[in-house]
Amino acid sequence: MKNSTEESILEAAADILEREGPEGLTTRAVCAAAKVTAPTLYHHFGDKAGLLNALLSRGIADFMSRKRLHLTTDDPLADLRRGWDGWIEFAVARPKLFELMVEQSIKQPELAQEAQANMRREVSRLHAQKRLKRGLDADAAVLAIQAAANGVIALIRGGASTQQIKSTSSLLFEAVLGRVLAN
């Protein structure tokens, strides 16, 4: 019963977050949506901060489990592209949660460590296959991709439309690849 109650509360909180943003995520609204009393919410999560932490942890776990579903192939470029497309898809589907995840990972960089390690691994594989431009090391390529990702994050945080985010993210990714990949 505990897990289903916690799950109901988290589902209600996630729905409110996406509809109304962080400012709409009040314990009163979550209790009403989950059909639980305030003491029940407090029992499971302690307070609003505890609820928010659980929601963020759940979001990060969901994001990473989606990334882990994709097996590594013989083509690191295809794997890198799939990883890029996957985070864009997640960010567009759950923009408010994604924004909170970004904010939290700025405060706690270890939260983004696995995702960054995945990207670094694919770039290192490209480097090992001599698919990066001559003289360009994997670290420089990783920084360029991270900079492009930060540009997309700025679009998301700035309220760009889904179409703008998708088309611009694709443009940025292709532009970076054009500069880092050997011909």
C-alpha positions as CSV (number, residue, x, y, z in Angstrom):
1,M,0.0,0.0,0.0
2,K,2.8,2.4,0.8
3,N,4.3,2.2,-2.7
4,S,1.0,2.8,-4.4
5,T,0.3,5.8,-2.1
6,E,3.7,7.3,-2.7
7,E,3.3,6.6,-6.4
8,S,-0.1,8.3,-6.5
9,I,1.4,11.4,-4.7
10,L,4.3,11.5,-7.1
11,E,2.1,11.1,-10.2
12,A,-0.1,13.9,-8.9
13,A,2.9,16.1,-8.2
14,A,4.4,15.4,-11.7
15,D,1.1,16.3,-13.4
16,I,0.8,19.6,-11.4
17,L,4.4,20.5,-12.1
18,E,4.0,20.1,-15.9
19,R,0.7,21.9,-15.9
20,E,1.4,24.7,-13.5
21,G,5.1,24.9,-13.0
22,P,7.0,24.8,-9.7
23,E,4.8,27.7,-8.3
24,G,1.7,25.5,-8.6
25,L,3.3,22.6,-6.9
26,T,1.9,23.2,-3.4
27,T,1.3,20.4,-0.8
28,R,-2.4,21.4,-0.8
29,A,-2.7,21.0,-4.5
30,V,-0.8,17.7,-4.5
31,C,-3.0,16.3,-1.6
32,A,-6.2,17.3,-3.5
33,A,-5.0,15.7,-6.7
34,A,-3.7,12.5,-5.1
35,K,-6.8,12.4,-2.8
36,V,-4.7,12.1,0.3
37,T,-4.5,14.1,3.5
38,A,-1.6,16.4,4.3
39,P,-0.4,14.1,7.1
40,T,-0.2,11.2,4.6
41,L,2.0,13.4,2.3
42,Y,4.1,14.4,5.2
43,H,4.4,10.8,6.4
44,H,5.8,9.7,3.0
45,F,7.9,12.8,2.0
46,G,8.4,14.9,5.2
47,D,7.6,18.2,3.6
48,K,7.4,20.0,0.2
49,A,11.2,19.9,-0.2
50,G,11.1,16.1,0.4
51,L,8.4,15.7,-2.2
52,L,10.3,17.8,-4.7
53,N,13.5,15.8,-4.0
54,A,11.6,12.5,-4.6
55,L,10.1,13.9,-7.8
56,L,13.5,14.9,-9.0
57,S,15.0,11.6,-8.1
58,R,12.3,9.8,-9.9
59,G,12.7,12.0,-13.0
60,I,16.5,11.4,-13.1
61,A,16.0,7.7,-12.7
62,D,13.4,7.7,-15.5
63,F,15.7,9.7,-17.7
64,M,18.7,7.4,-17.1
65,S,16.7,4.2,-17.4
66,R,15.6,5.4,-20.9
67,K,19.2,6.0,-21.8
68,R,20.2,2.6,-20.6
69,L,17.6,0.9,-22.8
70,H,19.7,1.6,-25.8
71,L,22.5,-0.9,-26.3
72,T,25.8,0.2,-27.5
73,T,26.3,-0.5,-31.2
74,D,29.4,-0.6,-33.4
75,D,28.7,2.9,-34.5
76,P,29.5,5.5,-31.8
77,L,28.2,8.3,-34.0
78,A,24.8,6.6,-34.2
79,D,24.9,6.0,-30.4
80,L,25.8,9.6,-29.7
81,R,23.0,10.8,-31.9
82,R,20.5,8.5,-30.2
83,G,21.6,9.9,-26.8
84,W,21.2,13.5,-28.0
85,D,17.8,12.8,-29.5
86,G,16.7,11.0,-26.3
87,W,17.5,13.9,-24.0
88,I,15.8,16.3,-26.3
89,E,12.7,14.0,-26.4
90,F,12.6,13.8,-22.6
91,A,13.1,17.6,-22.2
92,V,10.3,18.4,-24.7
93,A,7.9,15.8,-23.1
94,R,8.5,17.0,-19.5
95,P,9.9,20.5,-19.8
96,K,9.2,21.7,-16.2
97,L,10.7,18.5,-14.7
98,F,13.6,18.8,-17.0
99,E,14.2,22.4,-16.0
100,L,14.2,21.4,-12.3
101,M,16.6,18.6,-13.1
102,V,19.0,21.0,-14.8
103,E,18.8,23.5,-11.9
104,Q,19.5,20.7,-9.4
105,S,22.4,19.3,-11.5
106,I,24.0,22.8,-11.4
107,K,23.9,22.6,-7.6
108,Q,24.8,18.9,-7.5
109,P,26.9,18.1,-10.7
110,E,27.1,14.4,-9.7
111,L,23.4,14.1,-10.8
112,A,24.4,14.5,-14.4
113,Q,27.6,12.4,-14.1
114,E,26.3,9.2,-15.7
115,A,24.7,11.1,-18.7
116,Q,27.9,13.0,-19.3
117,A,30.0,9.8,-19.0
118,N,27.8,8.2,-21.7
119,M,28.4,11.1,-24.0
120,R,32.1,11.2,-23.3
121,R,32.4,7.4,-23.9
122,E,30.8,7.8,-27.4
123,V,33.1,10.7,-28.3
124,S,36.1,8.7,-27.0
125,R,35.1,5.9,-29.3
126,L,34.9,8.3,-32.2
127,H,38.4,9.5,-31.3
128,A,39.7,5.9,-31.0
129,Q,38.3,5.2,-34.5
130,K,40.1,8.3,-35.8
131,R,36.8,9.8,-36.8
132,L,37.5,13.2,-35.2
133,K,39.3,15.9,-37.1
134,R,43.0,15.6,-37.1
135,G,44.6,17.3,-34.1
136,L,41.2,17.5,-32.2
137,D,41.1,15.6,-29.0
138,A,38.1,14.0,-27.4
139,D,38.0,16.6,-24.6
140,A,37.6,19.5,-27.0
141,A,34.8,17.6,-28.9
142,V,33.0,16.9,-25.6
143,L,33.1,20.5,-24.6
144,A,31.7,21.6,-28.0
145,I,28.8,19.1,-27.6
146,Q,28.2,20.3,-24.1
147,A,28.1,23.9,-25.2
148,A,25.6,23.0,-27.9
149,A,23.5,21.2,-25.3
150,N,23.6,24.3,-23.0
151,G,22.3,26.3,-26.0
152,V,19.3,23.9,-26.2
153,I,18.8,24.1,-22.5
154,A,18.6,27.9,-22.8
155,L,15.9,27.6,-25.4
156,I,13.9,25.2,-23.2
157,R,14.3,27.5,-20.2
158,G,13.4,30.5,-22.4
159,G,10.0,28.9,-23.4
160,A,10.8,28.1,-27.0
161,S,8.2,26.0,-28.8
162,T,8.7,22.3,-29.2
163,Q,9.3,22.8,-32.9
164,Q,11.9,25.5,-32.3
165,I,13.7,23.3,-29.7
166,K,13.7,20.2,-32.0
167,S,14.8,22.0,-35.1
168,T,17.5,24.2,-33.4
169,S,18.8,21.3,-31.4
170,S,19.3,19.3,-34.6
171,L,20.9,22.3,-36.3
172,L,23.3,22.7,-33.3
173,F,24.2,19.1,-33.1
174,E,24.9,18.8,-36.9
175,A,26.9,22.1,-36.8
176,V,29.1,20.7,-34.0
177,L,29.5,17.4,-35.7
178,G,30.5,19.2,-38.9
179,R,33.3,20.9,-37.0
180,V,34.6,17.9,-35.0
181,L,34.2,15.0,-37.4
182,A,36.8,14.2,-40.0
183,N,35.5,14.4,-43.6
